[in-house]
Every structure is written in C-alpha cells, then in structure tokens.
Amino acid sequence: MTDVVDRRDELIRAGVELASQHDLDAMLQRIVELAIELTGARYAALGVIGPDGQLIDFVTTGVTPEQRAAIGDLPHGRGVLGLLIREAHPLRLRNIADHPSSVGFPPNHPPMHSFLGAPVSARGSVFGNIYLTEKQDAEEFDEADLETLVVLATQAGVAIENARLVDETRRAQQKLRELSVLEDRERIARELHDGVIQSLFAAGMSLQGAAGMADDAEVERRIENVVTDIDRTIRDLRNFIFGLRPGILADRQLDQALKELASEFGSRSGVVTVVEVDGEAASELSSRASDLVQLVREALSNVGRHGAATTCRVSLRRGGDGFLLEVDDDGRGFDVDLTSWGMGLTNLRERVKSLGGTLEIESVPGEGTTVRASFPS
C-alpha cells in the first residue's frame, strides 16, 4: 500500500513538473527521465511520430552518446515499435524477442529484453510513444508499472499540448510586436515626408528668394550655403524614409520586389539604377526573399548616402555552388584597406552572415564600389 501511495505522490510531482515546463525539447527529455525514475527501467525513449506515421525524432536516456552514434539512424518504426505506432495502445512484454512482431535490433544495439510502451496523445492525436526496456530489479515490468506509465503518458500529452499553446502564444505576441514596429516605422516615415521634409523644402525656397534680393554678396553666399545644407538634409531624410518603409515584398515575387526597390531608390536619389535578376535564382531564393530585399535596401541606402554615384546596378544570379548578389555603383569609392567598417557596412556584413553567406567589398577611390554577397544553394 505504501508503495502505491509513494508512486502516486511521485506521479503528482511529475505532473506538476511537466506542467511548469514550456520548452518542448527539454520537456521530452524530462519525460523519458521521469519514466525511468518511476518504473525502474534501464532504458527509456520517446518516439515522436510525424504526419505520415513515421518516427521523426527519438529522445532517449540510459543510452550514451557513443552508443547512439554506434547504433546510427533513427529507428524505422517497424517491429514492436511499429505495432505501437499502428495500434496506439499500451503494451507490456516479458521478452521482446518472443513477440511475433519483433524484428530484432540493429548492430551495436544494447541487449534489451523486458518491454513496456504507451502512447502519448496531444490535441486528440498520437504525438508519439514512450518505450521502456530492461526492468532493473525484476525480469519484467508489472501491472503497476504499466498503470504508472499510462498516467505519465497522459500527463505528458497535456504538458506537450500546453507547451505548444505557450509557443503559439509567444509567436503570436512576437508577430504583433513586429506589426506594431512596422506600423510605427510607416507612421514615422509618413510624418517625416509629409511634415518635416515639406517644411524644410518651403524654408529652402524662401531662403533662395531672399538670396536673390540680397544686396550684399557675402550675405547671398551664406544664404546659398544654408540652402545647400537644407537640400542635403532633405536627401538624408529621404534615405532614412527609404530605409523605414516596410513590406515591399507583400504579394510580390523577389525579382519584382528588387525592381520596385531600385525604382524607388532611383526616383528619390537621382541615381540611375538598373536591376538584373536571374528568374531561376530568384525563385530558388524565395524563402529568403524578405532578408535579401532588406539587404539590397541597406546597400542602396549606403550608395545614396556616401557614394555620390550617378549609376548603380543590382544583380542576382547563380555563381559557383550558390548565388551571387551584387550592388555596384560608379561613385567616389574608397580605400577598403584604410576604411573602418562603419554602421552601414557592419549591418550589411551581419545580415549576410545571418543568411549563411559571405560578404566582399571591392572599391577604388574615384572608380566606384561593388558589394558582393555569396550565398550557398
């Protein structure tokens, strides 16, 4: 009786522990550890079942990393494991080899005899199965072990469901935060364009008129210098707005988005910008389209702020074993070896790195700059 009460208390503690765990990977590992603690098994595993009924993950305890490596690939879900996958009901065996569904073990697999298994259900479907082997203090698992495992599997299903809901909530909150940021950026860009830039433009026009009426050449020169500064500020603000605008990819293909991006940049900066895109490369990179558009946006922004260019070219094509994205201009250029990586170039490097690519900068003073990003297939 005491053993039953103790095991019941242990199950309650296990349920509370799993309910408080929201990291799914950590939870799966803890489930198999609890299964061993509660039943006295030597080995435990949790096989995660994919939509096609095949095992897609196999979380284990009791087996060393070296043994896992020696065993090799994931189980194929045949034999006794396949029986549990197909029929999804608890199973207790004195000796695995005696069952008609047994197909034996692969080479380098530890010897296993007694067996206990139970399905784990989440969201009304079978998430996977808990497998236990080798009862350590007896020749086989008993009915109490079976009942314990069924309760643990039920608790695991509830905890997995909870972890998934927490993850979905977290993702939804992150999406809302991102949308809020995009809305704020759009609002700021609109206010800068419709308010600040228009006011500066009007002030510049007034100053130009005042310069024409000035009788003193020095006063006229100073006013013209101020107008030049205002024009430069307006160009900078337009570049900032260009960087703030979100969502250029909405409902567009990558090649179309790059062409529209270049067109907008050209109209705002006065730099003649052409786009050359390999359609096949653009199609294959569609999953990374948003990041690539932002990368080109930042590169063009650098051209507008620092390049003093008249023409610019954006190209995307296959190159070597992957893809090449280039943004080159005919601007003032710079000495790469003598120039530190400012914020603009640092942002480019970090974004390319996040995409698994490498960045090269080629520039010659007076002859322009080429930004080249290489990405694996």
Secondary structure, 3 states (H helix, E strand, C coil): CHHHHHHHHHHHHHHHHHHCCCCHHHHHHHHHHHHHHHHCEEEEEEEEECCCCCEEEEEEECCCHHHHHHHCCCCCCCHHHHHHHHHCCCEEECCHHHCCCCCCCCCCCCCCCCEEEEEEEECCEEEEEEEEEEECCCCCCCHHHHHHHHHHHHHHHHHHHHHHHHHHHHHHHHHHHHHHHHHHHHHHHHHHHHHHHHHHHHHHHHHHHHHHHCCCHHHHHHHHHHHHHHHHHHHHHHHHHHHHCCCCCCCCCHHHHHHHHHHHHHHHHCCEEEEEECHHHHHHCHHHHHHHHHHHHHHHHHHHHHHCCCEEEEEEEEECCEEEEEEEECCCCCCHHHCCCCHHHHHHHHHHHHCCCEEEEEEECCCEEEEEEEEEC
